Amino acid sequence: MKVGVVVFPGSNCDHDAWYAINRNLPAGQHSGLHPGAEFIWHDSTDLSKVDAVILPGGFSYGDYLRCGAIARFSPVIGAVKKFANAGGLVLGICNGFQILVEAGLLPGALLRNEDLKFVCRQVTLRVETTNSPFTSKLVKGGLLHMPVAHGDGRYFADEKTLDTLEAEDRIAFRYLDNPNGALRNIAGILSRERNVMGMMPHPERACDPLMGSVEGLGIFQSMLLSVPSAVPALAK
Amino acid sequence: MTITPELIEQHQLTSSEYGKIVSLLGREPTYTELGVFSVMWSEHCSYKSSRIHLKKLPTTGKYVVQGPGENAGIIGIGNDWVVAFKIESHNHPSYIEPFQGAATGVGGILRDIFTMGARPIAVMDSLRFGPPENSPNASRNQRILTGVVSGIAHYGNCFGVPTVGGECVFEECYSANPLVNVFALGVCKKDEIFYARASGIGNPVIYVGAKTGRDGIHGASMASAEFTEESKQKRPNVQVGDPFLEKLLLEACLEAMKTGAIVAIQDMGAAGLTSSSCEMGSRGEVGIELDLDRVPQRESGMTAYEMLLSESQERMLLVAEKGREHEVFGVFRKWGLDAVTIGVVTEGGKLRIRHHGEVVAEIPNRALADEAPRYDRPHNARPHRKAPLEPPAHIPASKDLNADLLRLVASPDLCSKRWIWQQYDYTVRTNTIVGPGSDAAVVRVKETGTSIAMSLDGNGRYCYLDPREGAKLAVAECCRNLATTGAIPVAATNNLNFGNPERPEIMAQLVEAIEGIAEACAFFEAPITGGNVSLYNETLGEGIYPTPVLGIIGLMKTAVPAPVSFRGEDATVMLLGGLGGNHALRFGSSEYAKVVLNQLWGLPPQLNMAHEKRVHDCVREILAAGLAESAHDLSDGGLAVALSESCTKEIGAKVAIEPGERVEFTLFGEAPSRILLSTREPARVHEIALRFDLECPIIGVTMKERLQIGDGISTMWIDLAAADLQQSFEQSLPAILQRNNERGGESRPV
């Protein structure tokens, strides 16, 4: 699996995602699948060499305006939209989730945290669905521990949208200890086609025993097993 | 413009300093030159009051690659990798404008690190504010606290560097003089270090980063009436930070360095364009010629004076190899940043500035950077202190030790600072093995298999009572914090925060503290590789407590160290170093005396450095053998507070000790050189301690849900639910801030 990690000028979790895929993931049981990550510069429009895209955390273009509001106009996001519409896997983490929402690839909005402060801490997530390429290796109802680190992570959408997300089984994760006032404790959601996922918590920061949790690995392992190029490797 | 005595005075230069300028130049300076001298010879840039004493500090050691004199100190960590680290203050700006003052403090120290080619991987902050409650200034103090914390969060989080630890202490003397000291650390390969030494006659001098504006002019000294009139506009002296721009500058600089086309580089910090150019020239013993017309400007009509003294943020000056400028420009263009050749390296060692075709300043670089006056200010007075030496005739006995302990763990100094550090991203870059809220922070270096442990410590109250001993205690505590995580101290940086050095009793504090640091850093083999001196922290004639802050880093193999918290029931609780001597004379410096008795007297705790060092060596051996389930050093609040901090909601301890002279002294005395351990193998721990000739009494056993401390026979002094202790500890700071909000604030901003 080749993962393209998009680098905006203000991305600061790009190296962490790269490290999780290239260093932490192979150390697990899927080394035969050759996961590999490479960086994609924000003004590039060529995603032809990758099987999946990660929009990492950070402050894309400074985000002094609404988070992700400028990033949605970047050349790479145009390409990401096409990539997603063609069925490609796109994972947005933290700022990446904010960008996906601004770009219209996912519904709703991410508002300022309820207490108006940046929050960095370990949270507990409940896996709400395993019916997606990002969660297939997880256990439904299982708990994951990983950090959040954001100032604007409060998921918001109108009641109808929230009901739809629930009815279509598109809520990927909920907080057990909601850190930001997100509606219905939503931490991560899926697109209707289930090939785009956005989440505020940082699975790439929970892939190494030294960081206190390896419970983020399952998400990347699920992606690894879901991309088409994994199949021949599996067959070996 | 004619240089009048009034103008000289407004530039904070004495008449003898002005005389020296005239003799160095061989003529009267121009107005622009006067401004340049005034910032470069300011206390902030020249260290004129402290330099002769700073020489006493040990600066070499087997790990030291670069000592003081560069933008940051550098330490070898093995495998051809190094770390660059330093601490710097932004005290005055943070009082005037807490948010931007603190934010630009973070920005400044980060540039000091990456200008050396090192990518910043950790930040820590040492903060001092006035009390957030029970003070006539409580409301203002809280506003400064919340502003500073948001400023640090704003800058560090966006830049993408984890803020992994620090300290925060409250005293009335910091109400009008908060201290914001920021420590940063970065990594790079040894053969990729960059220095700020210009060389190569004819090489271009290139300006990169943000445009120059009128912000921060005379930040390093002070605006004058003349100056304000001239500029027709009053501008705040505090700069405004843009962390996104700094992130771009970081990436662009590191990438440009890889081209091999860069000869030297320095950030524009205090005194901006002036200091970066004359210091690079002076270090490289060459001249620099700049054409100000080419400087990217944010505002129109700026004078040479304004451009040279502007402290606009996120700017760097670099010298490139002639003919390879385009490689540098290419990288900066990619990151969307200005990069313009504004000058050239010349022969002759002079800084020559042109503006509108005329030479507006021509000064030997050395005169500015190295020949600032140095003063041996009188310091033969007794260090300033108003507190009595003798303990009060009657120290009231505690009415309720349980209540005292709850009050202590909830006091602003000792309570959990989670409310602060939760606003900082401390896990970005996935290196943080131990984050905020522990004895020392631990950050791994992915490239080497080693980790860096780091600790910040300073105790103004101790130093007020005895600056020399207080400074030594700060060094000892940092090293103890490192040892408690298993790390070996290798190098130090210091931030010396003091009052007015022109007062002999304040200068005496500074000299005593420096000598104390020198002695302790030599003894603990933690040489000083750089730092910062912040003087004139004084309002209405009353200075702050002398507050030297030490930042010490240690090395360890990458692994998860023993935690502060107890792990389970029925572990043996031991006190390495023993109960220590806790007597009335030294109890007056304790948190108990401050919080419960509301008094200050006597001396700081007594430190025996040889004993302290044995404790460090011993605990490292115990930890390396995997014998400790938890380890926590005793410091502010003494044994009872350390025990409380090691309790979790579920796990407490039953402890039996002898009461000593007074049970309050034994429970809350702050004798150093002690570490609280829990273990399943007390015999083996004891055996190691014996080998180091150290006491390590078994003082109890962990148990479910309660903390009990008694004499083991008939008396129980402390008997509390661990969950209640936890709640007092955790809820205190948010509750204090909440209460103030509900009152709507009772005092007005200054």
Interface residues (C-beta under 8 A of the other chain):
Chain A: P9 G10 N12 C13 H15 D16 Y19 A20 G57 G58 F59 Y61 G62 D63 Y64 K117 F118 V119 C120 R121 P147 A149 G151 H202 E204 R205 C207 D208 P209 L210 M211 G212
Chain B: S150 A153 N157 C158 F159 G160 D242 P243 F244 L245 K247 L248 E251 W335 G336 W421 Q422 Q423 Y424 D425 Y426 T427 V428 R429 T430 T432 I433 R444 K446 T558 A559 V560
